[in-house]
Amino acid sequence: MTIRETFARNLKTMRNAKGLSQEELAHLAKLDRTYISSLERCIYSPTIDVVDQIAHVLGTTVPEMLT
């Protein structure tokens, strides 16, 4: 599994665990909902800054998002 696939899986799992829709997460992270969807489907590779933004909103750390 690639790091992008790992991030996508963790993003979806952690978002669902928090009970957030893609739209809610996007709003909290100041991102577009379609971008969140694309990240979860491995279409885009996020920058480290985006990973940090999302991790902060989800109450986790960057290393946890990537492992």
C-alpha positions as CSV (number, residue, x, y, z in Angstrom):
1,M,0.0,0.0,0.0
2,T,1.3,3.4,-0.9
3,I,1.5,6.3,1.6
4,R,-1.2,8.1,-0.4
5,E,-3.5,5.0,-0.1
6,T,-2.7,4.8,3.6
7,F,-3.5,8.5,4.1
8,A,-6.8,8.1,2.1
9,R,-7.8,5.1,4.2
10,N,-7.0,6.8,7.5
11,L,-8.7,10.0,6.4
12,K,-12.0,8.3,5.7
13,T,-11.8,6.1,8.8
14,M,-11.0,9.0,11.1
15,R,-13.6,11.3,9.5
16,N,-16.2,8.6,10.0
17,A,-15.1,8.0,13.6
18,K,-15.7,11.7,14.3
19,G,-19.1,11.5,12.7
20,L,-18.2,14.1,10.1
21,S,-19.4,14.3,6.5
22,Q,-16.9,15.2,3.8
23,E,-18.7,18.6,3.7
24,E,-18.4,19.2,7.4
25,L,-14.7,18.2,7.4
26,A,-14.0,20.4,4.4
27,H,-15.7,23.4,6.1
28,L,-13.7,22.9,9.4
29,A,-10.4,22.5,7.5
30,K,-11.2,25.4,5.1
31,L,-11.0,23.1,2.1
32,D,-13.4,22.2,-0.7
33,R,-15.7,19.1,-0.2
34,T,-14.7,17.8,-3.6
35,Y,-11.0,18.0,-2.6
36,I,-11.7,15.9,0.5
37,S,-13.5,13.4,-1.7
38,S,-10.6,13.3,-4.1
39,L,-8.1,12.7,-1.3
40,E,-10.2,9.8,0.0
41,R,-10.2,8.3,-3.5
42,C,-6.4,8.8,-4.0
43,I,-7.0,11.2,-6.9
44,Y,-4.9,14.0,-5.4
45,S,-1.8,14.0,-3.2
46,P,-2.1,16.5,-0.3
47,T,0.6,18.8,0.7
48,I,2.1,18.4,4.1
49,D,0.3,21.6,5.2
50,V,-3.1,20.1,4.1
51,V,-2.3,16.9,6.0
52,D,-1.5,19.0,9.1
53,Q,-4.8,21.0,8.7
54,I,-6.9,17.9,8.4
55,A,-5.1,16.2,11.3
56,H,-5.7,19.2,13.5
57,V,-9.4,19.2,12.7
58,L,-9.6,15.4,13.3
59,G,-7.8,15.7,16.6
60,T,-4.9,13.5,15.6
61,T,-1.3,13.9,14.4
62,V,0.4,13.9,11.0
63,P,2.2,10.7,11.7
64,E,-1.0,9.0,12.7
65,M,-2.6,10.1,9.4
66,L,0.3,8.6,7.4
67,T,0.8,5.2,9.2
